Amino acid sequence: MQRITETLAIVLLALLSTGVAARADDMDNGILSIQHAWEHVHYQTPKDQQDAAFPAVEKMADALVAQYPGRAEPLVWKAIVLSTHAGANGGLSALSMVKDARHLLEQAEKIDADTLDGSIYTTLGSLYYQVPVWPLGYRDDKKAEMFLKKALAINPTGIDANYFYGDYLYRHGHYAEALAVLQKALQAPARPGRPLADRGRREEIQAIIARINDRKPA
C-alpha cells in the first residue's frame, strides 16, 4: 500500500507539472512529464501495482491531447501509455485499451507520420505482434514487420525501434538476426532527459539476449 501511495504521488506531481507546461504553451515539457511518469510506473513500480498506477498517467495524456488537439505527439504518448497499461492489466479490459491505442496512432499518423522519431510505427508494430489474434484482437505479423521496418527507416539507430524489431525476430525464432538487432539497440545513443527509460530498456534487451544465448523460446 505504501508503494502504491508513493507511485501515485510521483505521478500526480508529474500531472501538476504537465498542467503548468500546458498553460505555458510548452508541449515538449508536457510530453517529458508524461514520459517520466510512464517510466516510473513501467520500470520502478512492482508489476502487481502497475494496473492501479497507469490511469493517472492516462489522465496526464488526456489533458495534453485536449490542450493540443492538432498535434500528433500527445496522441502517440496516450497510445503508448494505453498499450503498456494493457500489458500490465492482462484482462478483458486490456483488449479495449489496445484497440484505442491503435486508433490513436492512426490519428497521429494522419497528422505527422514521422513524429517522435518514428514512434507511431514502433508502437503500431509492437501492438500488431503482441495483441491476441482475431476475434479478440487484431494480431497480424506481416503488418507488425512492415511497421517495425518503417520505424527503423525513420530512426535506424533508435533504442526502441531496434528493441522491438529484435524482440519480434526473437519471438519468430530468428535468433541470429535478432541478436544482431538487439546488439545494435544496446549501442543506441542516449535520449536527452530519459536516463531511466534508457536503463530500463537496456535491461529488457539484455534479458532477451540472455534467452537467445540459452536458446529459450519466447
Order of alpha helices (4+ residues) and beta strands (2+ residues): alpha-alpha-alpha-alpha-alpha-alpha-alpha-alpha-alpha-alpha
